[in-house]
Amino acid sequence: MLRSSAFALLAWASLSEAQFGIKHTQYGTSEPVYPSPEILGSGGWEAGLAKAKDFVAQLTPEEKANMVTGTPGPCVSNIAPVPRLNFTGLCLQDGPATLRQATYVTVFPGGVSAASSWDKDLIYKHGVLMAREFRDKGSHIILGPVIGPLGRSPYAGRNWEGFSPDSYLAGVLAEQTVKGMQSVGVQTCTKHFIGNEQEEQRNPTTVDGKGVEAISSNIDDRTMHETYLWPFYNAVRAGTTSIMCSYQRINGSYGCQNSKTLNGLLKTELGFQGFVVSDWAATHSGVASIEAGLDMNMPGPLNFFAPTLESYFGKNITTAVNNGTLSSRRVDDMIERIMTPYFALGQDKDYPPVDGSTVPIGYLQPDAWNHEFPLGPTVDVRRNHHE
């Protein structure tokens, strides 16, 4: 029986390769795609890109490194201010169902609950109302919406954050959410790119003293495009300003160091003009990740529970540029991708300060973060959003 089953499996593999063009050796191998494409400013971001280029031209090498490296601060993640250029920094806050690190905010329905309405207009309004609360609390970037996980595995404990296992439905609702949120001048970070379908072993672990790599989502080209990439296309078409790369590996290569998915699928095929930010501590290298398409390292330190630890980015970027292992033009492109939507959405003008309630709720002690961030009073932003 065992021999018969094995023979049948081999026969199916041979048949599938001959009949459908499926090569089983492709699984677990992610082809290299270099270099990382530069931003073009298309999609209405031309004026924003011009301002971003002017901003970058005035930065010192150290300031450039800080612009792409997270720093401890009042928000879930932070980009440090550059006071001499009147840049007050960037505040990134979780989503996706509420502003997690603040008081007096509305807890909105999770993605799967909102999707059950099958109402595009309602989803758009849902995005508008949530983004208003983020803006009034001084948050520049919402870490949402979620379309990875899609919800195709019971091992994904965060399935409720996404909209639906149906790629078409997830894409349509992601598009409406992005449009709604960014209509009030708040950036979106669509996540997690890509194939992030379970929590179990999504990060490397140690078993009996031996390192075990994170799981690898091995996905063939057709499934990647028709199932997993489809909803991200909708988000990119809607103008999402950033994409968060995922913890796990995709076809053998880590999500935040995968040139095929970041440079190839996202920045080339989809023409994504924004920036790619790592999931928290999902960065596994410096120059290699940057060349693979990663633009911003979060939260900055190697371990976000130990903010004094070194970073793969930070001063290593300056060193790499100086010794010729990293192109200065690539660093400029990273910052242009970060700052173009900042200017395009008008966040450089009359943006509210970071709400004071974010500090005591944060995981870092107040004496651990950069005190150059301007903080405002605690504001109740709920209005009548419960109705």
N, C-alpha and C positions, 0 to 999 in steps of 0.2 A: 504493500500500500504506500509506504513512504517513498519507495523508488518510483512508483507510478506518479505520485504527486509531484515529486521533483522533476520528473520528465515532462509532465504537463506544464509546470511553471516555466521550464526552459523553452518549451515549444511556444508558449504564449509570448515569452519575451522576444523570441525570434520572429514570430508572426507580427507582433506589434511594431517591431523595428522595421520590418519589410513593408507592412501595410500602411502604417501610420507615420512613419518617419521618426519614431521615438527612439532615441539612443539612451539607454539606461546609464551609460558611462557619464552622461552630462550632469547627473545629479551629484551634488557635493563639489562642483567646480564652478567658480564664478569668474568669468573672463575679465581681464583687465581692460579698462577704458580710460585713456588719458589723452590730453590734459583735461583739467576741469574747465568747462566752458565759461567765458566771461559774461557778465551781465550786459544786456543790450538796452535796458530801459524801456522795452516795448510794453504794450498794454496800458498806455497812459501814464507811464512812470518816467517819461523823458525829462521833464522838469525836475523831478525828484532826483534823478541820476546826476543831472548837472550840479545840483546843490551838494550832493554826496561827494562828487569828485572834488569840488572846491573845499569841502570839509576835510577830506583825506589829505589833500595837498598841504594842509596846515599842521598836520600831526607830526609829532616826533616819533622815532622808532619805538620808544617805550610806550607812548600813547597808543600807537597802532596795535601793539601786542595786547594792551589792556582792552581795546575795543572788541577783541574776539575771544576774550577769556573772562569767564564769570568771576565775580568777587563777592565775598560775604557782604550782605547788606540787609535792608529791611524787608525785601520781598523774597519770594521763593528762589528767585535767581535775579542777578543784577549785573549790569554793565556800568562800570565806574564813570562818574562825571568827568568832563573836561571843562572846568570853570572858565578858563581863559577864552574858550570858544563858545561860551554860553550854552554848553551842552550839560544838562542836569542828570544825564545817565538814563539807563533803561531799566524799567521794572517789569519783570515777567512773573505772572501769577497763575496758579492752577485755578481753573477749570477741572473738568469741563461742565459740571452742573451748577457750580456756584463759585464765588471768589473765596477759596478755601481759607486763606490766611488773613481774615479780617472779621470785624464784628458788624452787626446791623446790615446784613446782606440777605438777599432772597435765595433760598435753595430751590432751584428749578428742577423740573422732572429730568431724569436721566435720559440718555439718548434713545434707548430702546422704547421707553415710555412715550417720549415725544413723537417718535416715528410711528407709533401705533395710531396716531391721529390721521395719517395719510393726508395731511393738509400742508401744502407747500407755503401758503401765506402765513399760517400759524407758526411754522418753523422759522420763517424769516423774522417774524415779530419776536419770537422767542430769542433769536440772536440779537436783535436790537435792544431788547430790554436788559438782557444780561450784560451786553457790552456797555450800556449806559452806567451800570453799577461799577463795572471795572474802571471805566474812565473817571467817574466821580471819586473813586478811591485812588486815583493816580497811577493805575496800571496801564502800561503801554501795550503789553502783549498778553493775550489770553492763551494759555496753553490748552488749546482745543480748537476745533472739534476733534472727536475721535472717530476714525474709520479703520483703525487697526488696533485691536482686533475687530474684524468683521463680525466674529461670533460663530466661527465654523468649528470650534472645538469646546467641549465641556471643561477642558483644563484651563480655560481662560476665565479667571475670576473677575475680570473687568469687562466682560462682554456687555454688561448693562450700560457702559459708557458710550458704546457705539450705537449706530442706528439699526443695522439689520445685516444678517448674513447674505442678503440679496444685494449684489454689487450695484445694480442699477438704482435701487431704492436708496442705498447708503450714499451713492454719489450725488443723486438729486438733492437729498437733504443736507449733505455737506456743503453743496454749492449754495443753497439758500441760507444756511447758517453763516457761512463766510461773508456773503453779501450783506446780510443783516448786521453782523457785528462790525464790519469795516465801514458801514454806512455812517456810523457815529464816530469814526476816527480812531478806532481801536484795532490793533493788528491781531491777526489770528495765527496760531501755530498748529497746523493740521498734523495729527500724529496717529500711530507710530509707523514709520516707513521702514520696512514693509514685511508682510508675512508674520507679524507679531500676533500669534494666535494662542499662546498659552503662557501662564505664569511659571509653571514648573521648569526649573533649570534654564530660565531665560538669561541668567548671569552665570559666569564661571563659579564653580564651587570647589571645595577640597574634600575628598573622601579618603579616609585612612592615610592622610598625609600626602596624597597625590592630587594634583590639580586636574579638574574635569572641566572641559570647555563647555560653554553654553550650547544649548540645542541648535541645530541647524535646520531652518525651514527650507527643505529642498524642493524647489518649484520649477517645473519646466516652463519654457517660454510662452506657450499658449495659455496655460493656466495663470501665469503671472500677468499677462496682458488682459485676459478676459475676466479674471476674477479679482485679483488683488490690486492691480494698477488702475483699474477702471474708476473707482471712486476718487482716487487721488487726482486723476485727470480732471474731474469735475471741480475739485477744490482749487487746482491750479488755474483752470479756466475762469473761476470766480475771482481770482486775484489774491489767494492766500499769500501772506507775506513771508511765512516761514513754514518749514517742514521739520518735524522732529524725527531723527533716525532712531531705530529701535535697538534694544539690548542684544537680541539673539543674532545668530549668524544666518545669512541667506546663502544657500548653496556653498557653504563652507567658509564664507568670509563675513566678519562681523559687520552689522548693519551700519555703523558709523565709520567704517573703513572699507566700504564696499564700492569700488569705483564703477562696477557695472550698474548697480542700482542708483547711485547718486549722480555720477557723471553721465552715465549712459541713459538710463531710463528717465530719471527726473529732469536733469538739466539739459539734456540733448533732445530726447524724444518728446517730452512734455514741454520743453522750452521754459522751465521754471526760472523766474527772474528774482526770486527772493533768496533768503539764506537758509542753510541747513544747520540746525542746532542739535547737539547731542542730547539724548536722554541723560538723566542724571548719573554721572560716572560711567557712561557707556563708551567713553573714549579710551582706546587701547594704545594709542601712539600719538606722536606729534606730527612730524612732516608727512608720514605715510597717510594719516587720516586727512590732512589738509589737501594733499594732492589727489586723494580719492573723492574729494568734494565736500568735506566737512568745513563749515564756515565759522561756527561758534561752539566753544567748549563749555559745557555746563556741568556742575555749578562752578567749575574752575579747578579747585583742588582735586587731587586723586580720589579723595574720599570726602563726601559732603558733610559727614559728621565730624570731620577733623579739618577745619578750615585753614589751618596753618601748614598743611602738607603742600608739597610742590605740585605743579601742574604740568601736564604734557605740553600745554601751550605756554602762555606767559612769556617769561624771559627766554625760554627755549626758542621761541619764534625769532626774537631779535638775534640770538646766536646763530640760528640756521640761515637767516638772511645774510648775516655778516660773513659766514664761512662758505656761502654759495650753494648750500644744499637745499635752499628754498628760495624761489623767485620772489622778489619784492613786489612784482606785479600781481602775483597770486594773493599776497596779503592785502594789497590795495583792493583787489576785487572782492575779497571777503568783507571788507568794511563797507565798500560801495553797496554790496547786497544787503547789508544790515541797515545802512543809513538811508538808502533810496526810499523804502516804504515809510520810514520815519518822516522824511520831508514830504513825500507824496500824500500822506494822510494828514499833514498839517500838525504833527505832534510837536513841532518846534515853536508853536505859537499858542500861548495862553493855556497850556496843559495843566490840569490840577496837580498839586504836589502829592506825594505818596502819603496815604492815610496813616496816622499815628498808631492805629490799632494793629498794624502789621508787625510791629516790633515785638511786643510781649507774646504774641502767638507764634512767632517764628521759632525754628529749631535751634538757631544760633543765639548765644548770649549777646546782649547789646554791646559789650565791650569788644566783640570779635569782628564787628563789621565797620565798613568805611563810613565815617560820620559826615562825609561831604554831601550825602544825600539830603536834600531838603524835605522835611516832614511837615505835613499839615495836621489839622485837628481831626479827631474821629468824627466821621460824618455818617448819618443814617441815610442810606441810599435806596431803601426798599420801596418808597412811595406806595403805589397801589398795585404793585406787581403780583400780589397774591390773587388778584381778582381774575 
